[in-house]
Amino acid sequence: MDAVEFISGAVKALGKDAQISEIEEEEVIKIEVSGEGLNELIGYRGETMFALSYLMNTICKRGKKKQVLDVCDYREKRAEALKNLANRMASKVAKTGRYAKLEPMDASERRQIHLALQDNEKVTTMSKGTEPKRYIIIFPREYRE
């Protein structure tokens, strides 16, 4: 079974109509799903989509390339929201001098927070906890002169 066939079955099981395309890039294969009313396929903060993506990668292996599922450009929208969250929280931490603990996130979302703040001179980040409740702490950098 290939990934498009697997995702197509999941979409049909939900009684939805969607367009599914496969885009092969150098390092990953993107499975993009588009259509109306696909929120059930995304789930709360992408949980359903991430779970489907995990199952898809487990069942439909394609050599060494990782397959990434994206429903209605959710990943791009979420990346922008995480970047905004990171910058807002960094400003708050820099202003107050107190650390901020973010909600638990999956590894790809934590990575986006770390990358968004890696060049920030006022704060730094660290992941704590164990999966699936691993979270990020943003705290002020110590200035040494």
N, C-alpha and C positions, 0 to 999 in steps of 0.2 A: 504494500500500500504506500502511495506517495503522500506527501504533506498536503497537497491541494485536495486530494480525494478525502483525506482524513478530516480536514477543516470543513470541506463541503458537507460531509456527513453530520458534523456537529451543528452547522448552520441549519441544515434541513431538520434535524432533531428538535431544534428550537422553533421550527415553523417559520423561519425567516427567509427572505430572499436577498441574496448578496452576490456581488461580483468578487471573484477570488483570482488573484494573479500572483505569479511567481517571478521574482526578479533576482537573477543570479549576479552577485558581485564578487569581487576578488576573495574576500574572507568569509562572507555570509550569504545565505540565500534568504531573501525577504519574501514572506508570504503575506500579501496585503489583501485585506478584506474591506470592501466598501459597500455601502447601501444605507437604507433608512431604517431607523429603529433597532439598531444593533447594540444598544446599551447592555442588554443581558449578556452579550458575548464579551463585553469589556468587564462588567462587574464593578464592585466597589473598589476604587483606586486601582483598577486593572487586575484584580485578583483572579477573576475568571480567565481573562486573556493570558495571564502568566501561567496559570495551571494548564490551560490548553496547549500553550507553547511548550511546556515541559513534557506533556504527554506526546505531543507531535514529535519532539526531538527524540524521545525514548522509542517510540513505535516506528517512526519513519526516518531512520538514519540515512544520511547522504554523505558517505565518506567522512572526511575530517571537517567538512564545512558545517558550521552551526546554522540552524534554520531559526529565523526570528519571525514571530507572528506579530502583525500590527493591524488593529481594527480601527478603521475610520481615522487614521493618523493620530491615534491616541498617544503613541510613544513620543512623537514630536511635541504635542500639546503638553504632555506631562513633563517633558524635559524643560520646557519653557517655564512651567509653573514651579518646578523644583529650583531652577536657577533664580527665579524671583524670590522664592522662600529663603534660599540660602543667603541672598544679598540683604533681605529684610532682617533676618536673624543676625547676620554679621554686623549690621549697623547697630542693632539693639545691644549686642554683646560689647561692641567697641564703646558705645555710649555709656553703658551701665557698669562695665567692668566685671559683669557676672556671666557665668557660662549659661548656655542654652542647650537643653536636651530635646532632640527631635524625636518624633514618633518612629516606631520600628518600620524599616523599609527593606525591600529586597536588595540584593547586591548591586544590581545595575542602577537603581535609584540612589543608593548611598554613594556610588562612584560619581554620579553626576553632581552631587553636593560637594564632595571632595574636590572635584575638578573645578567647579565654579569658584571655590574659595582658595585654591592652591596658591594664587599670586597675591592674595590679600595680605597686606603688611600688618594689619591690626589684629587679625584673628587666625586661628588654626583649627583643624578638625581632627577628630579621632572616633573610630568606630568601637563600640563596646557591646557586650552581651553575646548571646549565642543565637544562631538561627532557630526559628524564624523571627525571633524578637530582637534581632541585632539593630542597634540604633546609632545615631551620630551625636556627639557632643561638640558644640562650637564654643571655644573659649578664647580669651584674650592671649595674644602672644606676650611672652615676657621680653621686655626691652632690656638689652644689655649694652651698656656703653663702654 
